């Protein structure tokens, strides 16, 4: 990509920052505009790699595998906040593991003695676990090193991001109004961050479509406990009742958490739609608009794969021009 190409990326969550980095490191002049830097929903993520409940499956598999490849490389540098962690995905019913899990290092079915009380099946594997505040700081540093700039500003429309020959829409739930995309809906998520009583492995439950999730993600001195998935709810106000439920579910499977001290509550609104949207269109004024949003709860998992595909649209557009 030629250096004179000016690109405005709207949104500074994990999708926006990752896309901005891919473009800037390819030679584009990248300017990020976002109301929140970094995005609060990305900050609230757990976050464990895993392509949960998103479509289309064939593209999700490709995006997820590419991201997995990059996260494994990032895990070699502790300053990124990414590390490879072993743990257990457990179920209270004898469910078959998803395809993506069976290909992960160390995958094997759990012995009954490995499972918490009340669980009948589970499997162990090693996967990237991402400490999101640290990771988002790393992305901002990497973007700055690549020459990208960041502006904190609320936009009334995507057009307000211009003038620019290329605008990349990574606004997540904000695309409801900015596109507008009425197929988007929020799925409210809440995590509780506590002091770590000595946990080194993750534990998560396959809860299907339940709004009550169970996950324990250790990040050094802290553990992120989850969670909730309230479909159609976008409020980011802390819910003490939901937080108490999260703590109770987690203490039940890991009693050492009973004396852990609560440090903070993290809330976000996952941007969900029937299909993740990664595509390009040309506005009436000739501006190329690339969309990269609607990742639901898999924004981190798909981030690098979707970013590279979004960038490929710009490279193709430049190649088609005389």
C-alpha positions as CSV (number, residue, x, y, z in Angstrom):
1,X,0.0,0.0,0.0
2,X,1.4,3.4,-1.0
3,X,2.3,5.8,1.8
4,X,0.2,8.6,0.4
5,X,-3.1,6.7,1.0
6,X,-4.9,8.4,3.9
7,X,-7.2,6.2,5.9
8,X,-9.5,7.2,8.8
9,X,-10.4,4.3,11.1
10,X,-13.5,5.0,13.2
11,X,-13.4,3.1,16.5
12,X,-10.6,2.3,19.0
13,X,-11.7,-1.0,20.4
14,X,-9.7,-4.2,19.6
15,X,-11.1,-4.3,16.0
16,X,-10.3,-0.6,15.3
17,X,-6.8,-0.6,16.8
18,X,-5.8,-3.9,15.1
19,X,-7.1,-2.8,11.7
20,X,-5.3,0.6,12.1
21,X,-2.1,-1.2,12.9
22,X,-2.3,-3.6,9.9
23,X,-3.0,-0.6,7.6
24,X,-0.3,1.6,9.1
25,X,2.3,-1.1,9.0
26,X,1.4,-1.6,5.3
27,X,2.3,2.0,4.6
28,X,-0.9,3.9,4.9
29,X,-1.3,7.2,6.7
30,X,-3.7,6.2,9.4
31,X,-5.8,8.4,11.7
32,X,-8.1,6.9,14.3
33,X,-11.2,8.7,15.6
34,X,-13.1,7.4,18.6
35,X,-15.1,8.7,21.5
36,X,-13.4,6.2,23.8
37,X,-9.8,5.3,23.6
38,X,-9.5,2.4,24.1
39,X,-13.1,1.2,23.7
40,X,-14.8,0.2,26.9
41,X,-16.3,-3.0,25.6
42,X,-12.9,-4.3,24.5
43,X,-11.5,-3.3,27.9
44,X,-14.2,-5.4,29.6
45,X,-13.4,-8.6,27.7
46,X,-12.0,-11.6,29.7
47,X,-10.4,-12.5,27.3
48,X,-9.8,-16.0,26.0
49,X,-9.4,-17.0,22.3
50,X,-12.4,-18.9,21.1
51,X,-14.8,-18.4,18.2
52,X,-18.0,-18.5,20.1
53,X,-21.5,-18.1,18.6
54,X,-20.6,-16.1,15.5
55,X,-21.3,-16.6,11.8
56,X,-20.5,-17.2,9.0
57,X,-18.7,-20.3,10.2
58,X,-16.3,-20.7,7.2
59,X,-15.1,-17.1,7.4
60,X,-15.0,-17.2,11.2
61,X,-12.8,-20.3,11.1
62,X,-10.4,-18.5,8.8
63,X,-10.3,-15.2,10.8
64,X,-10.0,-17.1,14.1
65,X,-7.1,-19.3,12.9
66,X,-5.2,-16.3,11.6
67,X,-5.7,-14.5,14.8
68,X,-4.6,-17.5,16.8
69,X,-1.4,-17.7,14.8
70,X,-0.6,-14.1,15.6
71,X,-1.6,-14.3,19.3
72,X,0.8,-17.3,19.6
73,X,3.6,-15.1,18.4
74,X,2.6,-12.2,20.6
75,X,2.7,-14.5,23.6
76,X,6.5,-14.7,23.2
77,X,6.6,-11.1,24.6
78,X,5.1,-10.7,28.1
79,X,4.6,-6.9,27.5
80,X,1.8,-7.6,25.1
81,X,-0.5,-9.1,27.8
82,X,-0.9,-12.3,25.8
83,X,0.2,-15.6,27.1
84,X,-0.5,-19.3,26.4
85,X,-2.5,-20.8,29.2
86,X,-3.8,-24.3,29.9
87,X,-7.2,-24.9,31.4
88,X,-10.5,-26.6,31.2
89,X,-13.7,-26.0,29.4
90,X,-16.4,-27.9,31.4
91,X,-20.0,-28.9,30.8
92,X,-22.8,-30.1,33.1
93,X,-24.0,-32.3,30.1
94,X,-22.0,-34.6,28.0
95,X,-21.5,-32.2,25.0
96,X,-19.1,-32.9,22.2
97,X,-16.3,-30.3,22.0
98,X,-16.4,-27.7,19.2
99,X,-14.2,-28.4,16.2
100,X,-11.9,-25.5,17.0
101,X,-11.0,-26.8,20.4
102,X,-9.9,-30.3,19.2
103,X,-7.1,-28.7,17.1
104,X,-5.5,-26.8,20.1
105,X,-2.3,-27.9,21.8
106,X,-2.8,-30.3,24.7
107,X,-6.4,-31.1,23.8
108,X,-7.8,-34.1,25.6
109,X,-10.9,-35.1,27.5
110,X,-10.8,-34.5,31.2
111,X,-10.8,-37.3,33.8
112,X,-13.8,-37.1,36.2
113,X,-11.4,-36.2,39.0
114,X,-10.3,-33.0,37.1
115,X,-13.8,-31.6,36.9
116,X,-15.5,-29.4,39.5
117,X,-18.5,-30.8,41.4
118,X,-21.6,-30.8,39.3
119,X,-19.9,-31.2,36.0
120,X,-20.1,-34.3,33.9
121,X,-17.7,-33.7,31.1
122,X,-14.9,-31.4,30.0
123,X,-11.8,-31.1,28.0
124,X,-8.4,-29.5,28.5
125,X,-6.4,-27.4,26.1
126,X,-3.9,-24.6,25.8
127,X,-5.0,-21.3,24.3
128,X,-4.1,-17.6,24.3
129,X,-5.4,-15.7,27.3
130,X,-5.3,-11.9,26.9
131,X,-5.1,-9.3,29.7
132,X,-7.1,-6.7,27.8
133,X,-5.9,-3.4,29.6
134,X,-2.3,-4.5,29.0
135,X,-3.0,-5.7,25.5
136,X,-4.9,-2.5,24.4
137,X,-2.0,-0.4,25.7
138,X,0.3,-2.5,23.6
139,X,-1.8,-2.0,20.5
140,X,-1.8,1.8,21.1
141,X,2.0,1.8,21.4
142,X,2.3,-0.3,18.3
143,X,0.1,2.0,16.3
144,X,2.0,5.0,17.5
145,X,5.3,3.3,16.4
146,X,3.8,2.7,13.0
147,X,3.0,6.4,12.6
148,X,-0.7,6.2,13.3
149,X,-2.5,9.1,15.1
150,X,-5.5,9.0,17.5
151,X,-8.2,11.7,18.0
152,X,-10.9,11.5,20.7
153,X,-14.1,12.7,19.2
154,X,-17.7,11.7,18.9
155,X,-19.1,11.5,15.4
156,X,-22.6,12.2,14.3
157,X,-22.1,10.2,11.1
158,X,-19.3,8.3,9.2
159,X,-19.1,11.2,6.8
160,X,-18.0,13.4,9.8
161,X,-14.8,11.3,9.8
162,X,-13.8,12.8,6.4
163,X,-12.7,14.1,4.2
164,X,-10.6,11.0,3.4
165,X,-10.5,8.7,0.5
166,X,-10.9,5.7,2.8
167,X,-13.0,5.3,6.0
168,X,-12.9,2.1,8.0
169,X,-15.9,1.5,10.2
170,X,-14.9,-0.4,13.3
171,X,-17.5,1.2,15.6
172,X,-19.0,-1.9,17.0
173,X,-22.4,-1.2,18.5
174,X,-22.1,2.4,17.3
175,X,-22.7,1.2,13.8
176,X,-26.4,1.0,14.8
177,X,-26.7,4.7,14.3
178,X,-23.7,5.6,12.2
179,X,-24.4,3.3,9.2
180,X,-27.2,2.9,10.3
181,X,-27.4,-0.9,10.8
182,X,-30.6,-2.0,12.5
183,X,-29.6,-5.7,12.5
184,X,-27.1,-4.9,15.3
185,X,-28.1,-5.5,18.9
186,X,-26.3,-5.3,22.2
187,X,-25.4,-8.3,24.4
188,X,-24.5,-6.8,27.8
189,X,-21.5,-8.4,29.5
190,X,-20.3,-8.0,33.0
191,X,-17.1,-9.3,34.7
192,X,-15.8,-8.9,38.2
193,X,-12.1,-8.5,38.7
194,X,-10.7,-9.9,42.0
195,X,-7.3,-10.6,43.7
196,X,-5.8,-13.9,42.6
197,X,-5.7,-16.5,45.4
198,X,-3.2,-18.6,43.4
199,X,-5.0,-19.6,40.2
200,X,-2.8,-20.3,37.2
201,X,-5.2,-22.1,34.9
202,X,-8.5,-20.9,33.3
203,X,-11.8,-22.6,33.8
204,X,-14.9,-21.9,31.7
205,X,-18.3,-23.5,31.3
206,X,-20.0,-24.3,28.1
207,X,-23.3,-22.6,29.0
208,X,-24.8,-22.5,25.5
209,X,-27.3,-19.7,25.1
210,X,-27.7,-19.0,28.8
211,X,-27.4,-15.4,30.0
212,X,-25.4,-16.6,33.1
213,X,-21.9,-17.5,32.1
214,X,-19.1,-19.0,34.2
215,X,-15.4,-18.3,33.5
216,X,-12.3,-17.8,35.6
217,X,-9.4,-16.1,33.7
218,X,-6.2,-15.6,35.8
219,X,-4.0,-12.7,34.9
220,X,-1.1,-12.7,37.3
221,X,-2.2,-10.9,40.5
222,X,-5.8,-10.7,39.4
223,X,-8.6,-13.0,38.1
224,X,-11.4,-11.9,35.8
225,X,-14.6,-13.7,36.8
226,X,-17.6,-13.9,34.5
227,X,-20.0,-13.3,33.5
228,X,-23.3,-12.4,31.8
229,X,-24.7,-12.3,28.3
230,X,-28.0,-10.3,28.4
231,X,-29.3,-10.2,24.8
232,X,-30.8,-6.9,23.8
233,X,-29.5,-5.0,26.8
234,X,-26.9,-2.3,26.3
235,X,-26.7,-0.4,29.6
236,X,-23.2,-0.2,31.1
237,X,-24.4,0.6,34.6
238,X,-23.0,-1.9,37.2
239,X,-25.5,-4.5,38.4
240,X,-24.8,-5.5,41.9
241,X,-27.2,-8.5,41.8
242,X,-25.5,-9.8,38.6
243,X,-22.1,-9.3,40.2
244,X,-23.2,-11.2,43.3
245,X,-24.4,-14.0,41.0
246,X,-21.0,-14.1,39.2
247,X,-19.1,-14.3,42.4
248,X,-21.4,-17.1,43.8
249,X,-21.1,-19.2,40.6
250,X,-17.3,-18.8,40.6
251,X,-16.8,-19.5,44.3
252,X,-18.9,-22.7,44.0
253,X,-16.4,-24.2,41.5
254,X,-13.3,-22.6,43.0
255,X,-13.6,-22.1,46.8
256,X,-10.3,-20.3,47.0
257,X,-12.1,-17.3,45.5
258,X,-14.3,-16.9,48.6
259,X,-11.8,-14.6,50.3
260,X,-10.6,-12.8,47.2
261,X,-11.0,-9.0,47.3
262,X,-13.2,-7.4,44.6
263,X,-11.1,-4.8,42.7
264,X,-13.4,-3.6,39.9
265,X,-16.4,-4.3,37.7
266,X,-16.0,-4.3,34.0
267,X,-19.0,-3.9,31.7
268,X,-19.4,-3.9,27.9
269,X,-22.0,-4.2,25.2
270,X,-21.1,-6.9,22.7
271,X,-22.0,-5.8,19.1
272,X,-24.0,-8.8,17.8
273,X,-25.6,-9.4,14.4
274,X,-26.6,-12.5,12.3
275,X,-23.3,-12.3,10.4
276,X,-20.0,-10.5,11.2
277,X,-19.7,-7.7,8.7
278,X,-16.4,-7.3,6.9
279,X,-17.0,-5.8,3.5
280,X,-16.3,-2.7,1.4
281,X,-18.6,-0.3,-0.4
282,X,-18.2,3.0,-2.3
283,X,-20.1,6.1,-1.1
284,X,-21.8,8.5,-3.5
285,X,-18.9,10.9,-3.1
286,X,-16.4,8.2,-4.1
287,X,-15.2,7.5,-0.6
288,X,-14.3,3.8,0.0
289,X,-16.0,2.7,3.2
290,X,-14.8,-0.6,4.7
291,X,-16.9,-2.1,7.4
292,X,-15.5,-4.4,10.2
293,X,-17.9,-4.8,13.0
294,X,-20.6,-7.1,14.5
295,X,-18.2,-9.6,16.1
296,X,-20.4,-10.3,19.1
297,X,-18.3,-11.8,21.9
298,X,-15.6,-12.9,19.5
299,X,-14.0,-9.5,18.8
300,X,-10.6,-10.4,20.2
301,X,-10.7,-13.9,18.7
302,X,-11.3,-12.6,15.2
303,X,-9.4,-9.3,15.4
304,X,-6.3,-10.0,13.4
305,X,-8.0,-12.1,10.7
306,X,-10.8,-9.5,10.2
307,X,-8.3,-6.7,10.2
308,X,-6.2,-8.2,7.5
309,X,-9.3,-8.9,5.3
310,X,-10.5,-5.3,5.8
311,X,-7.0,-4.1,4.7
312,X,-7.1,-6.3,1.7
313,X,-10.1,-4.4,0.3
314,X,-8.1,-1.2,0.3
315,X,-5.2,-2.9,-1.5
316,X,-7.5,-4.3,-4.1
317,X,-9.2,-0.9,-4.6
318,X,-5.8,0.7,-5.2
319,X,-4.8,-2.0,-7.7
320,X,-8.0,-1.5,-9.7
321,X,-7.3,2.3,-10.1
322,X,-5.4,3.5,-13.1
